[in-house]
Amino acid sequence: MANNIASHLNPNLFKSDVETAPNRNGYGDGLKEAGEADVRVVALSADLTSSTKTNVFAEAFPKRFVQIGIAEQNLASVAAGMAAMGKIPFFASYAAFSPGRNWEQIRTTIAYNGVNVKIIGAHAGVSVGPDGATHQAVEDLATMRIIPRMVVIAPCDYDEAKKATLAMAKYVGPAYMRLAREASPRITTSGTPFAIGKAEVFYTKSPEHTKTVGIISTGIMTYQALVAAKTLNERGIGASVLHVATIKPLDTKAVEQFAEIHNVLVTVEEHQRVGGLGSAIAEHLSLVRPTKILRLGMNDVFGQSGTPEELFACYGMDSASIAREAEKFLG
């Protein structure tokens, strides 16, 4: 651990010129690598092949790629059929349309039958920016988390998205991964561990502080959480960050241990406050220990057009807002 940051993370994380990349690019590169490792891997698209970076796979394996067109319900149903015949289908679209439009096919055709399909929801969250509320999926974690048998993953950066894609290819069963459109800081490295169902402490509070807050984040919001934690420690408040890449199944042991060593918890997600990461944390801890939890995210509102930075600040999810609200909540 150097400067509170886990040793396996990017040491340049807090520099102004930190390298950035969209995590959807990690999906594209990971899918191609998964296709090279296993001929059963196939890919499907709903006319958004380049936007979802499925084109990387399609160009490498044109005979294992299917263009469904703008027909998300068919996208899910065809993938289920291919899985029933032994393939490992990955299908991708914007999260507003998949799982936004084909939720019933995902529920019944894929999850109910327990077929081995991987669902990618790209351009999720308000960081889609100028595309506006119609394209900003801020409900997908909730709608997918509630489906039985469904794994739900939200990687924090390019490298984690690539590792998650490779892990999904090996995992047998239905799984969903949400991705962002815009480039975001590269937090992890090739040496950072990743496993489905495993959360990781990315930032540890300074030991001299007695007032403490544990920040739990997912997806690209983990970068905002890390900057907020650094700020809080500089202000004399011991703040740590637990990154939860897999929202379901939740790493309950890590969450309990994290809650045990902090006065309060703050959850951060680019999603509605209900139904996603914050809800999962609260639902579990309510069974095992009393914990004060502040949930940051979209507060029962739709998004709007703007830059990602403007929207993060508007909805209280940027690092300054996280630090301010955490300090206020801690009292």
ABEGO torsion letter per residue (X at the ends): XBGGBBAABBAAAABAABBBBBAAAAAAAAAAAAAAABAABBBBBBGAAAAAGAAAAAAABAAABBBAEBBAAAAAAAAAAAAAAGBBBBBBBBAAAOAAAAAAAAAAAAAAAGBBBBBBBBGBEAAAEAAEAAABBAAAAAAAAABBGBBBBBBABAAAAAAAAAAAAABBEBBBBBBBABBBBBABBAABBBBBGBBBBABBBBAABABBBBBBBBEAAAAAAAAAAAAAAAAGBBBBBBBBABAOBBBAAAAAAAAAABABBBBBBBBBABGBAAAAAAAAAAAABBBBBBBBEBBGBBBBBEBAAAAAAAAGABAAAAAAAAAAAAX
